[in-house]
Amino acid sequence: MRQIEADIIIVGGGASGQAAAVQAAEAGASVIILEKSTTTGGAANMGNGFFAVESHHQLAAMDTLTVQQAFEEFMEYSHWKVNPLLVRRFIGMSASTIEWVEKMGVQFVGVYKYFHDSRQTWHIIKVPGSDKPTERAGAICQKALTERAQALGVQYEFGVTAKEIMLEDGRAIGVRGVDADGEELEAYGDAVIIGCGCFVNCPEMAQLCFGDDGTQDGVGLGIPGLTGDGMRMCWQAGGGKTHLFKRGDCFVVGITDIFKTLGETMHQYNLIVDLNGKRFMNEMVLSNADYIYEIAAARKGRQFLMIINDEILDCYKAHGLEYVTVQHNIKDISAWDKELDMYQRGEVMDNPLAFMHKDDPRPKGLYVFDTIEQLCAELGVNQANLEATLERYNSMAGQFDLDFFKPARYMKPIRGGKYYVARYTPCGCGALGGVMTDENMSVLTQEGEVIPGLYCVGTDANNLYSEIYNHRYPGCLMGFALNSGRIAGMESVKYIQNLDFGD
């Protein structure tokens, strides 16, 4: 058995673990990071940016959102069911975290909304050579954190799967694990910080936490290896359990995040119906991913359909898309015909996210029909209801939506031509929360008592929401990871400095 030691042992080399390491090392602590994979960054490498309020970027953009407003809206959103001290601390320090990573060389292209009704809190990281938002820019920040950690002497142990938090007299003194060669390892320290990223696509944890194995949802966003290791270790060490909830989205199988033009064209605010052939919402809600996950899961067949026709498609070809997302930035659809041909022939775009749809058991996502009869027959839609829905919808085209109050500009008629249909189905993107902590990220027992020397950060401890992720404040996943990591780094150093080791 190999034994190593440092002041602080951190499990997980993602955004939260690395932030904790750098913060603690800057205060003079020695740090070891145990990382299950062979590289740093974790799921944060797939992100674009992170949350902050009252940053200098927002001030430059004349955004007047204050810490007080953000705190009050956050708490109202959660019905005050979550820890207000943690929410207050997270939001209050968020602007300083922007400056903290900027000192490491991280730059930002600006601060953005995620959708039309969200706040402007998403600080998008700049990719060298580009002045526009770029997908997966989060890797730039993680690289900067890794370099800063290494410069401060942080020791990385890759390929190590942590198994158990070691306790002595009720306080955390280290972590026991196994390396890539199967050799047991014990890492001793005066404090332990857990940041393993909760879980994604793990049937065992889904069954334990939600009562189903998650297979009814499609493959979610995430990286291999997120299997709830941190949560289990904290619980086994006496940590309390909090309410977990699924973080979800809705995907068009084989299209979303792969065929970008097809995906974004079928993500505009056009007619949406369920399998009963009925319209059931203002389609602008489509931009709020977590709402849409819940909505789709509640519909017949756990799905809904978006329908456009040649007339709408020609409009987009001539004038461009109306709703342009920051992360994809597709404005014109000149690639529509090429992508549609590739998709129908079963070809796959050269895209690093194509793995998400590999061997997906759900039906394909995009269809082309000549008639409504064909559409209903193949997709199992109630034809009489759909025809009535189309008649009603077309009667309001170009006018105010009398049913769900969608603005007139998005009320485009669907009268003849070919019909293009996207099937949206729920996709579980993982879980949030699970480990009970206080505002210092100290792990608490179920009775609310602190477990000395044990901290939990990032998604494992993201208990900012009572029911549904607050997409109105974009960037909170990575933002909470970085800020909770910094908090744990600060507090663990204070804890160590106050330890009385006797003679």
C-alpha positions as CSV (number, residue, x, y, z in Angstrom):
1,M,0.0,0.0,0.0
2,R,1.3,3.4,-1.0
3,Q,0.9,6.3,1.5
4,I,1.1,10.0,0.7
5,E,0.3,13.1,2.7
6,A,-0.3,16.8,2.5
7,D,-2.2,19.5,4.5
8,I,-5.3,19.1,2.4
9,I,-6.5,16.1,0.3
10,I,-8.9,16.9,-2.5
11,V,-10.9,14.3,-4.4
12,G,-11.8,15.4,-7.9
13,G,-9.8,17.6,-10.3
14,G,-12.7,19.4,-11.9
15,A,-13.6,23.0,-11.5
16,S,-14.5,22.8,-7.8
17,G,-11.5,20.7,-6.8
18,Q,-9.0,22.8,-8.7
19,A,-10.5,26.0,-7.4
20,A,-10.2,24.7,-3.8
21,A,-6.6,23.5,-4.5
22,V,-5.4,26.9,-5.9
23,Q,-7.2,28.9,-3.1
24,A,-5.7,26.7,-0.4
25,A,-2.2,26.6,-2.0
26,E,-2.2,30.4,-2.4
27,A,-2.7,30.5,1.4
28,G,0.4,28.4,1.9
29,A,-1.2,24.9,2.3
30,S,0.3,21.8,0.7
31,V,-2.4,20.0,-1.5
32,I,-2.8,16.7,-3.2
33,I,-5.6,16.1,-5.7
34,L,-6.8,12.6,-6.4
35,E,-8.3,12.4,-9.8
36,K,-10.1,9.4,-11.3
37,S,-9.4,10.2,-14.9
38,T,-6.2,11.1,-16.7
39,T,-6.7,14.8,-17.0
40,T,-8.1,17.8,-15.2
41,G,-11.3,19.9,-15.7
42,G,-14.0,17.2,-15.6
43,A,-17.4,18.3,-16.9
44,A,-16.3,22.0,-16.7
45,N,-14.3,21.4,-19.9
46,M,-17.6,21.2,-21.7
47,G,-18.9,24.5,-20.4
48,N,-18.8,28.0,-21.9
49,G,-18.5,30.3,-18.9
50,F,-19.8,30.9,-15.4
51,F,-22.1,33.1,-13.3
52,A,-21.2,36.3,-11.6
53,V,-23.1,39.4,-10.3
54,E,-21.8,43.0,-10.2
55,S,-18.6,42.1,-12.1
56,H,-16.7,44.8,-14.0
57,H,-17.9,43.2,-17.2
58,Q,-21.6,43.7,-16.2
59,L,-20.9,47.3,-15.2
60,A,-19.3,47.9,-18.6
61,A,-22.4,46.4,-20.3
62,M,-24.5,48.8,-18.1
63,D,-26.3,45.8,-16.5
64,T,-27.8,47.1,-13.3
65,L,-28.4,43.7,-11.6
66,T,-27.3,43.8,-8.0
67,V,-26.2,41.2,-5.5
68,Q,-29.3,42.0,-3.5
69,Q,-31.6,41.5,-6.4
70,A,-30.0,38.3,-7.4
71,F,-30.2,37.0,-3.9
72,E,-33.8,37.9,-3.4
73,E,-34.8,36.4,-6.8
74,F,-32.8,33.2,-6.1
75,M,-34.5,32.8,-2.7
76,E,-37.9,33.5,-4.1
77,Y,-37.4,31.0,-6.9
78,S,-36.6,28.3,-4.3
79,H,-39.4,29.4,-2.0
80,W,-36.7,30.0,0.7
81,K,-36.3,26.2,1.1
82,V,-32.5,26.4,0.5
83,N,-29.7,27.7,2.8
84,P,-29.8,31.5,2.5
85,L,-26.4,31.9,4.0
86,L,-24.9,29.7,1.3
87,V,-26.8,31.4,-1.5
88,R,-25.7,34.8,-0.1
89,R,-22.1,33.9,0.1
90,F,-22.0,32.3,-3.4
91,I,-23.6,35.3,-5.1
92,G,-21.6,37.9,-3.0
93,M,-18.2,36.5,-3.9
94,S,-18.9,35.7,-7.5
95,A,-17.6,39.0,-9.0
96,S,-14.3,38.5,-7.1
97,T,-13.9,35.1,-8.7
98,I,-14.0,36.6,-12.2
99,E,-11.0,38.8,-11.1
100,W,-9.4,35.8,-9.5
101,V,-9.2,33.8,-12.7
102,E,-8.4,36.8,-14.8
103,K,-5.2,37.1,-12.7
104,M,-4.4,33.6,-14.0
105,G,-4.7,34.8,-17.6
106,V,-8.3,33.9,-18.3
107,Q,-10.1,36.4,-20.5
108,F,-13.8,36.8,-21.3
109,V,-15.6,37.8,-24.5
110,G,-18.4,39.4,-22.5
111,V,-21.4,38.7,-20.3
112,Y,-24.5,37.1,-21.9
113,K,-28.0,35.9,-21.3
114,Y,-28.9,32.2,-21.9
115,F,-32.3,32.9,-23.3
116,H,-34.6,35.9,-23.8
117,D,-36.0,35.9,-20.2
118,S,-32.7,35.2,-18.3
119,R,-30.4,37.5,-16.5
120,Q,-27.2,38.7,-18.0
121,T,-24.9,36.7,-15.7
122,W,-23.1,34.3,-18.0
123,H,-19.5,35.3,-18.4
124,I,-18.3,33.5,-21.5
125,I,-14.6,32.6,-21.5
126,K,-12.5,33.8,-24.5
127,V,-10.8,31.2,-26.6
128,P,-7.5,32.4,-28.1
129,G,-7.9,33.6,-31.7
130,S,-11.6,34.2,-31.4
131,D,-13.6,37.2,-30.2
132,K,-16.9,35.3,-30.3
133,P,-18.5,32.9,-27.8
134,T,-17.1,29.4,-28.6
135,E,-18.4,26.1,-27.4
136,R,-16.4,24.2,-24.7
137,A,-14.5,27.3,-23.8
138,G,-14.5,26.2,-20.2
139,A,-11.4,24.1,-20.9
140,I,-9.4,27.3,-21.2
141,C,-10.2,28.2,-17.6
142,Q,-9.5,24.7,-16.4
143,K,-6.1,24.8,-18.1
144,A,-5.3,28.0,-16.4
145,L,-6.3,26.6,-13.0
146,T,-4.1,23.5,-13.6
147,E,-1.1,25.6,-14.5
148,R,-1.6,27.8,-11.5
149,A,-2.0,24.8,-9.2
150,Q,1.2,23.2,-10.5
151,A,3.1,26.4,-10.1
152,L,2.0,26.5,-6.5
153,G,3.2,22.9,-6.0
154,V,-0.2,21.1,-5.9
155,Q,0.4,17.4,-6.4
156,Y,-1.9,15.5,-8.9
157,E,-2.5,11.8,-8.5
158,F,-4.2,10.7,-11.7
159,G,-6.1,7.4,-12.2
160,V,-7.0,7.2,-8.5
161,T,-10.5,6.1,-7.6
162,A,-11.3,7.3,-4.1
163,K,-13.2,4.7,-2.0
164,E,-13.4,5.9,1.6
165,I,-13.0,9.0,3.8
166,M,-10.8,8.1,6.7
167,L,-11.9,9.4,10.1
168,E,-10.2,9.6,13.5
169,D,-12.1,10.7,16.6
170,G,-14.9,11.9,14.3
171,R,-12.7,14.2,12.1
172,A,-11.6,13.6,8.5
173,I,-7.9,12.7,8.3
174,G,-7.6,11.4,4.7
175,V,-8.8,9.3,1.8
176,R,-8.4,5.7,0.9
177,G,-8.5,4.7,-2.7
178,V,-7.1,2.5,-5.5
179,D,-4.9,3.6,-8.4
180,A,-5.0,2.6,-12.0
181,D,-2.9,-0.5,-11.4
182,G,-5.1,-1.7,-8.6
183,E,-2.7,-0.7,-5.8
184,E,-4.2,0.6,-2.7
185,L,-3.4,4.2,-1.7
186,E,-3.9,6.2,1.5
187,A,-3.7,9.9,1.3
188,Y,-3.4,11.6,4.7
189,G,-4.2,15.2,5.5
190,D,-5.6,17.5,8.1
191,A,-8.6,18.3,5.9
192,V,-10.4,16.6,3.1
193,I,-12.4,18.2,0.3
194,I,-14.8,16.2,-1.9
195,G,-15.7,17.4,-5.4
196,C,-16.6,14.4,-7.6
197,G,-19.3,15.9,-9.8
198,C,-22.3,14.1,-8.5
199,F,-23.5,11.5,-11.1
200,V,-24.6,11.3,-14.7
201,N,-25.9,8.2,-16.6
202,C,-25.5,6.0,-13.5
203,P,-28.4,3.6,-13.2
204,E,-27.4,2.5,-9.7
205,M,-27.4,6.0,-8.3
206,A,-30.5,7.0,-10.2
207,Q,-32.4,4.1,-8.7
208,L,-31.1,4.9,-5.3
209,C,-31.9,8.6,-5.5
210,F,-34.9,8.8,-7.8
211,G,-36.5,5.4,-7.7
212,D,-35.8,4.7,-11.3
213,D,-32.7,3.8,-13.2
214,G,-32.8,6.7,-15.6
215,T,-33.0,4.6,-18.7
216,Q,-36.3,6.2,-19.7
217,D,-34.3,9.3,-20.4
218,G,-31.8,9.6,-23.2
219,V,-28.1,9.9,-22.9
220,G,-27.2,13.0,-21.0
221,L,-24.5,15.6,-21.1
222,G,-21.6,14.5,-19.0
223,I,-18.4,12.6,-18.9
224,P,-17.6,9.0,-18.2
225,G,-16.9,8.2,-14.5
226,L,-19.4,10.4,-12.8
227,T,-20.9,7.7,-10.7
228,G,-21.6,9.5,-7.4
229,D,-18.4,8.5,-5.6
230,G,-18.2,11.7,-3.6
231,M,-21.8,11.5,-2.4
232,R,-21.4,7.9,-1.3
233,M,-18.2,8.6,0.6
234,C,-19.7,11.6,2.4
235,W,-22.8,9.7,3.3
236,Q,-20.7,6.8,4.6
237,A,-18.6,9.2,6.7
238,G,-21.8,10.4,8.4
239,G,-22.7,13.3,6.1
240,G,-26.4,14.1,5.8
241,K,-28.4,13.6,2.6
242,T,-30.2,16.5,0.9
243,H,-32.9,16.4,-1.7
244,L,-31.5,15.6,-5.1
245,F,-33.2,16.5,-8.3
246,K,-32.5,15.7,-12.0
247,R,-31.1,18.4,-14.2
248,G,-32.5,17.9,-17.6
249,D,-32.9,19.0,-21.2
250,C,-34.8,17.9,-24.3
251,F,-33.0,16.5,-27.2
252,V,-33.9,15.7,-30.8
253,V,-32.2,12.3,-31.1
254,G,-29.3,12.3,-33.6
255,I,-29.6,16.1,-34.2
256,T,-29.1,18.1,-31.0
257,D,-25.5,19.4,-30.7
258,I,-24.4,17.4,-33.8
259,F,-26.3,18.7,-36.8
260,K,-26.1,22.3,-35.7
261,T,-28.2,23.9,-38.5
262,L,-30.9,21.3,-38.3
263,G,-31.0,21.5,-34.5
264,E,-31.1,25.3,-34.3
265,T,-33.7,25.6,-37.1
266,M,-36.0,23.1,-35.3
267,H,-35.4,25.1,-32.0
268,Q,-37.2,28.2,-33.1
269,Y,-40.5,29.3,-31.6
270,N,-42.8,27.4,-33.9
271,L,-45.8,25.2,-33.4
272,I,-45.4,22.5,-30.7
273,V,-48.0,19.7,-30.2
274,D,-48.2,16.5,-28.2
275,L,-49.2,13.1,-29.5
276,N,-52.8,14.0,-28.8
277,G,-52.3,16.6,-31.6
278,K,-52.9,19.5,-29.2
279,R,-50.9,22.6,-28.5
280,F,-50.1,23.0,-24.8
281,M,-47.8,26.0,-24.3
282,N,-46.2,29.2,-25.4
283,E,-43.4,27.8,-27.5
284,M,-40.9,30.4,-26.3
285,V,-40.6,28.3,-23.1
286,L,-38.5,25.9,-25.3
287,S,-35.4,28.0,-24.5
288,N,-35.6,27.1,-20.8
289,A,-34.0,23.6,-20.9
290,D,-35.0,22.5,-17.4
291,Y,-38.6,23.6,-17.8
292,I,-38.8,21.7,-21.1
293,Y,-37.4,18.5,-19.5
294,E,-40.3,18.5,-17.0
295,I,-42.9,19.4,-19.6
296,A,-41.8,16.7,-22.0
297,A,-41.6,14.1,-19.3
298,A,-45.3,14.8,-18.4
299,R,-46.6,14.5,-22.0
300,K,-48.0,11.4,-23.6
301,G,-45.2,9.1,-24.7
302,R,-42.7,11.4,-22.8
303,Q,-42.3,13.6,-26.0
304,F,-43.6,16.5,-28.0
305,L,-43.3,17.5,-31.6
306,M,-42.3,20.7,-33.3
307,I,-43.7,21.2,-36.8
308,I,-42.6,23.6,-39.6
309,N,-43.2,23.6,-43.3
310,D,-41.5,24.8,-46.5
311,E,-42.9,28.3,-46.2
312,I,-41.3,28.7,-42.8
313,L,-38.1,27.1,-43.9
314,D,-37.9,29.5,-46.9
315,C,-38.4,32.4,-44.6
316,Y,-35.4,31.3,-42.5
317,K,-33.3,30.7,-45.6
318,A,-34.1,34.2,-46.8
319,H,-33.9,36.2,-43.6
320,G,-32.0,34.0,-41.1
321,L,-33.1,32.5,-37.8
322,E,-35.0,34.7,-35.3
323,Y,-33.7,33.0,-32.1
324,V,-29.9,32.7,-32.1
325,T,-28.3,30.9,-29.1
326,V,-25.1,32.1,-27.7
327,Q,-23.5,28.7,-27.5
328,H,-24.3,27.6,-31.1
329,N,-24.5,31.1,-32.8
330,I,-26.2,29.7,-36.0
331,K,-27.8,32.7,-37.8
332,D,-28.3,31.5,-41.4
333,I,-29.3,28.1,-42.5
334,S,-27.4,27.7,-45.7
335,A,-26.2,24.3,-44.5
336,W,-29.8,23.0,-44.0
337,D,-30.0,21.0,-47.2
338,K,-26.5,19.5,-46.8
339,E,-27.1,18.5,-43.2
340,L,-30.6,17.1,-43.9
341,D,-29.2,15.0,-46.8
342,M,-26.4,13.6,-44.5
343,Y,-28.9,12.9,-41.7
344,Q,-31.3,11.0,-44.0
345,R,-28.5,8.9,-45.5
346,G,-27.3,8.0,-42.0
347,E,-24.0,9.8,-42.1
348,V,-22.6,11.3,-39.0
349,M,-21.2,14.8,-38.6
350,D,-17.6,15.1,-37.5
351,N,-18.5,16.3,-34.0
352,P,-17.0,15.4,-30.6
353,L,-20.4,15.2,-29.1
354,A,-21.7,12.5,-31.5
355,F,-21.0,9.9,-28.8
356,M,-24.1,11.2,-26.9
357,H,-26.4,9.6,-29.5
358,K,-24.5,6.5,-30.2
359,D,-26.6,3.4,-29.6
360,D,-29.4,5.6,-28.3
361,P,-32.5,3.3,-28.0
362,R,-35.0,6.1,-28.7
363,P,-36.6,6.7,-32.1
364,K,-34.9,9.0,-34.5
365,G,-35.6,12.7,-34.1
366,L,-36.2,14.4,-37.5
367,Y,-38.8,13.5,-40.1
368,V,-40.0,14.9,-43.4
369,F,-43.6,14.3,-44.6
370,D,-45.6,15.2,-47.7
371,T,-49.0,15.2,-45.9
372,I,-50.5,15.5,-42.4
373,E,-52.0,12.0,-42.8
374,Q,-48.5,10.6,-43.2
375,L,-47.2,12.5,-40.2
376,C,-50.0,11.3,-38.0
377,A,-49.8,7.7,-39.2
378,E,-46.1,7.3,-38.6
379,L,-45.7,9.3,-35.4
380,G,-49.0,8.2,-33.7
381,V,-50.6,11.6,-33.6
382,N,-54.3,12.1,-33.3
383,Q,-55.1,13.4,-36.8
384,A,-58.5,15.0,-36.0
385,N,-57.0,17.0,-33.1
386,L,-53.9,18.0,-35.1
387,E,-56.0,19.3,-38.0
388,A,-58.1,21.3,-35.5
389,T,-55.0,22.6,-33.9
390,L,-53.5,23.7,-37.2
391,E,-56.8,25.4,-38.2
392,R,-56.8,27.3,-34.9
393,Y,-53.1,28.2,-35.0
394,N,-53.3,29.4,-38.6
395,S,-56.3,31.6,-37.8
396,M,-54.0,33.5,-35.4
397,A,-51.0,33.6,-37.7
398,G,-49.4,37.0,-37.7
399,Q,-51.6,38.1,-34.9
400,F,-51.6,37.9,-31.1
401,D,-51.7,34.4,-29.7
402,L,-55.1,34.2,-28.0
403,D,-54.3,30.8,-26.4
404,F,-50.9,31.1,-24.9
405,F,-49.9,34.8,-25.6
406,K,-46.9,34.2,-27.9
407,P,-45.9,37.4,-29.7
408,A,-47.3,37.8,-33.2
409,R,-43.9,37.7,-34.9
410,Y,-43.6,34.0,-34.0
411,M,-47.1,33.0,-35.1
412,K,-46.1,31.6,-38.5
413,P,-48.8,29.7,-40.5
414,I,-48.3,26.1,-41.5
415,R,-50.3,25.6,-44.7
416,G,-49.2,22.8,-47.0
417,G,-45.8,22.0,-48.6
418,K,-43.5,19.5,-46.9
419,Y,-43.8,19.1,-43.2
420,Y,-40.6,18.9,-41.1
421,V,-41.1,17.4,-37.6
422,A,-38.7,17.3,-34.7
423,R,-39.4,14.8,-31.9
424,Y,-38.2,16.2,-28.6
425,T,-37.6,13.7,-25.8
426,P,-36.3,14.2,-22.2
427,C,-32.6,13.8,-21.6
428,G,-31.3,13.6,-18.0
429,C,-28.2,15.7,-17.8
430,G,-27.3,14.5,-14.3
431,A,-28.2,15.3,-10.7
432,L,-27.6,18.2,-8.4
433,G,-27.0,18.2,-4.7
434,G,-27.0,15.3,-2.3
435,V,-24.5,16.2,0.4
436,M,-25.6,18.5,3.2
437,T,-23.2,21.4,3.9
438,D,-23.2,24.8,5.6
439,E,-22.2,28.1,4.0
440,N,-18.5,27.2,4.6
441,M,-18.9,24.0,2.6
442,S,-18.3,21.9,5.7
443,V,-20.2,18.6,5.5
444,L,-23.0,18.3,8.1
445,T,-24.6,15.3,9.7
446,Q,-28.3,14.8,9.2
447,E,-28.7,16.5,12.5
448,G,-26.8,19.6,11.3
449,E,-23.6,19.0,13.1
450,V,-20.3,19.8,11.4
451,I,-18.0,16.8,10.6
452,P,-14.6,18.4,11.4
453,G,-12.1,18.6,8.5
454,L,-14.6,17.4,5.9
455,Y,-15.8,19.7,3.0
456,C,-17.9,19.0,-0.1
457,V,-18.0,21.3,-3.1
458,G,-19.3,21.6,-6.7
459,T,-22.2,19.5,-8.0
460,D,-22.1,17.1,-5.1
461,A,-23.1,20.0,-2.8
462,N,-25.0,22.2,-5.2
463,N,-28.1,22.7,-3.0
464,L,-29.1,26.1,-4.3
465,Y,-32.4,24.9,-5.8
466,S,-35.5,23.4,-4.2
467,E,-37.0,21.8,-7.3
468,I,-35.6,22.9,-10.7
469,Y,-32.3,24.4,-11.8
470,N,-32.6,28.2,-12.1
471,H,-31.8,28.7,-15.8
472,R,-32.8,32.4,-15.4
473,Y,-29.3,32.9,-13.9
474,P,-27.0,31.2,-16.5
475,G,-23.6,29.9,-15.6
476,C,-24.5,28.8,-12.1
477,L,-23.2,25.2,-12.4
478,M,-19.6,26.2,-13.1
479,G,-20.1,29.3,-11.0
480,F,-21.0,27.4,-8.0
481,A,-18.3,24.9,-8.6
482,L,-15.6,27.6,-8.7
483,N,-17.0,29.6,-5.8
484,S,-17.7,26.7,-3.5
485,G,-14.2,25.4,-4.3
486,R,-12.8,28.7,-3.3
487,I,-14.8,28.7,-0.1
488,A,-13.7,25.3,0.9
489,G,-10.1,26.2,0.1
490,M,-10.3,29.3,2.4
491,E,-12.2,27.5,5.2
492,S,-10.0,24.3,5.2
493,V,-6.9,26.5,5.7
494,K,-8.5,28.3,8.6
495,Y,-9.6,25.0,10.1
496,I,-6.0,23.6,9.9
497,Q,-4.5,26.8,11.4
498,N,-6.8,26.4,14.4
499,L,-6.1,22.7,15.0
500,D,-4.6,21.9,18.3
501,F,-2.2,19.0,17.9
502,G,-1.0,19.1,21.5
503,D,2.5,18.2,22.2
